[in-house]
Amino acid sequence: MSTHPAHLPETLADILRGRGFRLTPQRLAVIRALGRDGSHPSAEEVHRRLLPENPTLSLATVYKTIALLKQEGLLLEIDFGAADNRYDILRPYPHPHAVCTRCGAVADPGDPDISELVARMARDTGYAITSHRLDFFGLCPRCRRKAGGK
C-alpha cells in the first residue's frame, strides 16, 4: 500500500467500507492513532492516547479494531512475547525492525530489500517461506545519548 501517511486513515476507511465493514468513529480514531507516527504503539498506548478525547472508548474496542485490521492484512503485529505486542499500520507487511533494549522503542530502517535472504532461506532449507521476521536489538539514539555513548 503506497499511501501517504496523512491520507492513510481515510484510505484504510475506504478499504474497510469496500469490504463491507462498518466504520464507527471509535474505529476511525484507533486507525488515526495507529497511523499518527511510526512509533509502533501497543494497544494500551493507543488507548491511553485516545482516552482524553474519547472517554467512552474501551480497551476492548482498540483490540477489536486491531484484530480487524490484522485480519484484513492492513496491520502488522510485532509479537514481543511477554511484553506488549506492537503494531505497524504504515508498513503492514513483514520487514526488519530495530528494537531498543533499554526503552523498547521500535524503528523501521529505510526499506531494505531482504528478498534475496528470504529466497536463500527457502533454497537452503527447502521450506516454502510464507512470512518472516527480522529484528535487530541495541540502544536507540536517545538511550545512547542518555548513557553518554555515541
Number of C-alpha atoms within 10 A of each C-alpha: 11 7 11 10 16 12 11 20 22 14 15 20 19 14 14 17 12 10 10 9 12 11 15 9 11 17 20 16 21 23 23 22 18 25 22 17 14 16 15 24 23 19 22 15 16 21 23 14 14 20 14 10 9 14 10 10 19 14 16 11 15 21 17 13 20 23 15 16 20 17 11 12 12 20 21 21 19 18 12 9 7 6 9 15 15 19 25 24 28 21 17 16 17 14 18 19 17 18 18 19 14 12 11 15 18 22 17 17 9 7 9 9 10 12 9 9 10 16 13 12 14 14 12 9 9 9 10 11 12 7 9 10 11 10 13 12 13 13 18 18 12 14 17 14 11 9 10 8 10 9
